[in-house]
């Protein structure tokens, strides 16, 4: 398989997953805002920090209010990290690889992009937002399901799957990060119910609440939720599980030694961390480090399969 | 109200399906009877079903638009097929093979000893002024001596019913994917008609193409690596490039996916490292193939590709330089070329063509511009033409000047009354529309001609322009064997 094609498929999957997870991220924050008493109005600033481009936001917007942040993250094409940009990039990557994936996937992604573009105006205000984001999440899942249900388990499929799970691992750390921010810095007993609510809303945004309930029979508590979302081997959005899927996919590809080793290192790091010790700043620092490791992992994948030209231009 | 062939007016010129007095031609009889049996409602349902099938199958041609990304415009399609009898087609196939065989010998000769020039059949000055003659190709002997492996010749019929070759496309002819997809659409839309009669299949083209390409491999004994080379997604024929790669199970590669190694072999960059490429079906013009040999600014090609080809380490189809015979002035010599190399009379005729380098012919053309079609020698896609009967005095004066200044660059032909075929028009009525036909010829060890080809139709009443960019559409083309029942 051509390196360029493999790279496009991998990025298509990453961008599609990114669009879905951004939608989940905005949902969790919207829910938090609704659930918490007004005096804990922690605002939307953390989302900008977590998703990356603070500088770009400041260039484009005067005020850091809900409307601006949501517009920036959902609908602003000038932000390369917005949902719309992610869908556009997913589509551009799929456009060049249409001969590899089933036709229907292209049609659905094209349709998803067109629909999202037409409806973004309803995704920004509070009223239509939940529905807009939920539809978007569902459409992304539909494409993922279509690929899973119709593609041969060939190299193309493994690149798509590796891209999807790598992105998901990264985005799960970011969604958890929303809660690592100093939301309820001074904790007192009368805030306990709210703490529960917040973690519940993180779980729900990842469609993890029901599964969490199956696995953890205690009430919703921070360390348990963290353990579930970071370390669970079976839940498909948990970081350790995602990394396991990355390994499983990469193992089907030629020359996978170095990248697979790199995944194992990150996975061990996540498995071994003591979540009881991760509180607020600690958690934030840990998640940051994890995101850097995931970026390095991508570097390894890139060097092994996509950047064939640099190595071979002078040699073999 | 169903279609009534008695009121269908086919008198203006030759009609492909309906003969004099509204009587369907033999090969079209079953189709016409069937169409007549459908109510307007049923006909409309079939049409809607076909349009839906085209959307669902994603048959598109790409128009790129900055704002909305690309628009993959649905391929305009008419559900009434164009029919040719198997008997007539047999003869046409022979004529096409004859023509392409002679053209290949001609191209090889031009890059070799130029015997045809020495013998005075093809004038030396024509060659010197040819835009598509590539000095880089002189002295090269490609595998099997073939230069134009894939040829798309445009056929038209005039009012008398005679079939002519209008032009030969020997560079990167396109349209074959639409021929294949049109058939798929028709099978979904009119399955019962395929049961009832012998409509000869077209589906083996990709397999034939792959076999022809594989046979060009410079390496013996191994499974050859064949790639389709595309300029990329912004090319209007990208759908076809991708479609053919998919159908043949080949990689669809861009120039940047390949490099030429120190051993002058071509490699593609794959996830397992570099892999040798044996055959390239290139869908990119000569001048963009290799920045080392041609345009140094081109980023679409592969540096050193011509070097690899000259050494015989990779096969290119069509071979660089094949376009020399694509020239419309050369076209006017094709009957002579057939006689010269094959010692046979041409089976399919040329449209009568005036050479403007000849003073007598030029005078005649200049005096009769209002009746003639003037075409530039080296353009394709219907650009830069003068259609005399539809032209203004000012346009004719412009062309008179152009011709006088550079007679080698133009040819003139009488305005043909292209044949028509019944077409469902916007209003739901069935009316005659002008058509042409592009069959594809593969020149491998055994020559292969598509069963029919791509029928293009001018959807506007009276229009002679069949190009999809200018309101043209297409139809399925049926070769019907009436004797097979």
Contacts between the chains, C-beta under 8 A, distances in Angstrom:
chain1	res1	chain2	res2	distance
A	1	B	251	7.7
A	1	B	270	5.8
A	1	B	271	5.3
A	2	B	251	5.6
A	2	B	253	6.2
A	2	B	257	5.1
A	2	B	268	6.1
A	2	B	269	6.5
A	2	B	270	5.7
A	2	B	271	7.8
A	3	B	257	7.4
A	3	B	269	4.5
A	3	B	270	6.1
A	3	B	271	5.7
A	4	B	254	7.1
A	4	B	256	7.0
A	4	B	257	5.4
A	4	B	269	7.2
A	5	B	251	7.7
A	5	B	252	8.0
A	6	B	271	4.9
A	88	B	69	7.2
A	91	B	69	7.0
A	92	B	69	7.5
A	95	B	70	7.2
A	95	B	233	5.6
A	96	B	232	7.7
A	96	B	233	5.5
A	98	B	242	5.7
A	99	B	242	4.3
A	99	B	243	7.5
A	99	B	245	5.3
A	99	B	246	4.2
A	99	B	252	5.4
A	103	B	57	7.4
A	103	B	58	5.1
A	106	B	58	6.9
A	107	B	58	6.2
A	113	B	69	7.8
A	155	B	271	6.6
A	159	B	271	8.0
A	253	B	271	6.3
A	254	B	271	6.3
A	254	B	272	4.1
A	254	B	273	7.9
A	255	B	271	7.9
A	255	B	272	6.9
A	255	B	273	7.7
A	305	B	271	4.4
A	306	B	271	8.0
A	308	B	269	4.1
A	308	B	270	7.2
A	308	B	271	7.7
A	308	B	273	6.4
A	308	B	274	7.0
A	309	B	259	7.2
A	309	B	269	5.6
A	312	B	259	7.3
A	312	B	267	7.8
A	312	B	269	7.3
A	312	B	273	7.2
A	312	B	274	5.4
A	313	B	259	7.1
A	316	B	261	7.7
A	316	B	273	7.8
A	316	B	274	6.6
